[in-house]
């Protein structure tokens, strides 16, 4: 019998120290990025001999790309038929893991490795006169407004402060509907898009809208030298 589990259940099983983590995607996808300490047993090669690399007495957690990928449920059933008694299918897969900003191994360069986790933040009810100095002093020049659940509501930067009544709460001045990216975003394509859009910073959130941090072009580029500036 197999069990479908979520990200937190995976973390709990791994924290216990007894679970074996298996990515069943092809080798090139495993090399790109995989969960820490996961081994690669592609479904196409998952025969009795390959399964022999696993300990049948310990829990096995299999995963593939995302919930639309059927490799992990098929692999879970395959392992059950091969005699494994504790098989778990992390159905949301590594896309879910990477989008949560959790550690990973592999050659991919994702936003999660560069994101700044300490941006200026504010609650919707915070007064602008309490925020203005922090915003101006911060390298990004903006504050991220989050609610009581840490879900992003908007941002406040110099354009929003200009002409605003500093006695107003943040929610009255903030820019809503701000574009966000996930920690799983590949860095180079994101930098190119930001260049084209002439955007210096983007807010990084999880899939549930909660704040991870802030990514800025300056985080991946060395500052210009005096000679470069003429």
Buried (B, 14 or more C-beta within 10 A) or exposed (E): EBEBBEBEBBBEBBEEEEBBBBBBBBEEBBBBBBBEEBEBBBBEEBEEEBBEEBEBEEBBBBBBBBBEBEBBBBBBBBBBEBEBEBBBBBBBBBBBBBBBBBEBEBEBEBBBEBBBEEBBBBBBEBBBEEBBEEBEEBEBBBBBBBBEEBBBBBBBBEEBBEEBEEEEBBBEBBBEEBEBBBBBBBBEEBBEBBEEEEEBBBBBBBEEBBBBBBBBBEBBEEEEEEEEEE
